[in-house]
Amino acid sequence: METINHLVRTIGERVAGGPGEHAAAKYLTQRLTSAGLDVDLERFTFRGWRTLAPASLDLHDSEPVAAVALPYTPATGPHGVSGRLARAGDWPLIPRRLVCTRFTLRDTGGNAVAAILVSPAGEARPLPNTQPLLSQPTVVVGASDGERLARLTDSGADVDARLVSPMAWEGPLQSANLVAEAGRTARAIAVTAHYDCVTGSTGANDNASGVALLLRLAQQIGLETRGDIGFCFILCGAEEPFLVGSRKHVAELAAEGALSRIVACLNLDMVAVGERFSIRRSHGPPWEGTAEAISNSFGSTLPIGETGPMPSSDQWAFHEAGIPSAQLTREPDPAWHSPEDVSERFGAEELDEAEQIAAALLLETLARCADGRRRRRTR
Ligand SMILES: [Zn+2]
């Protein structure tokens, strides 16, 4: 909890490329170093995007709807764009994980000129943009406002609206991955967690919880090896702009011809709140069946389930590169990406439970990777 309280209360918002994220990188480098790990700072520059004013949806004859711009989508200019509101099906913001109701504004020719996504719960909040190539002004509205829009469009009435998604700043920002190892092995399982958070939140569960868990694991099992395989710990910057740090790290590995050194990746993201643990993993070895294996090995008070791969966090960057990867998470967390993601919602007990599960999962996977290699060699 000391790590979490420092990140959340002392530092606060840790938006990628901003002073909070830089302060967190400095603090976490110190923590890793004092835990006896060698830390390599992998700096990178990325394309930053920040709104300079709140967005809104004006329905002419009723209250304007509060909205938050979807990152990396274009601004409308101060006067906004106008059109007729229409339902436009469900939009898979994160395929298989987060599907949002979508509305569009259409011009008189029937062409969509802007899009409106409905938050899965609560108020409008910054949701991730996994497809930044789409170039339409797009905003997120709160769940109850989404219901109101649905009632309006379902009533069959013509609803004319104006969307304002004003100025956004774009430019180069600096971030860094902290790559730490207790001892260098020929091959490694990468253990990752991101230390940045979204605007308007101090990210206690997302993802100070995963960072604190990674620090504990580095101390508890950092020196464990099996054959020539050990662990490598990576605190990733700029996850929220959509996996920028982890993708950068994987690209560097590929450039150095070192991708094959990483035999698997376990990413820790949002591990302290929710009614169940979930392992979102690549198909096949070593991850498939690990939930059952570790559930049997000790008595967890919460169910542990498995799902297929999901582009929900940094493990996806490794998965994309063909490295068998998994995200350990607890779900659901209704405060995800909101100002309510504060550290008062959990304590040492939740972190202990996550630590037990993550350590068991990593040791099981280490054994599976080492055994798999031995089997291949003797075949
Ligand atoms: Zn996260």
Residues whose N, C-alpha, C, O or C-beta is under 5 A from the ligand:
A	BS01	ZN	D206 N207 D269
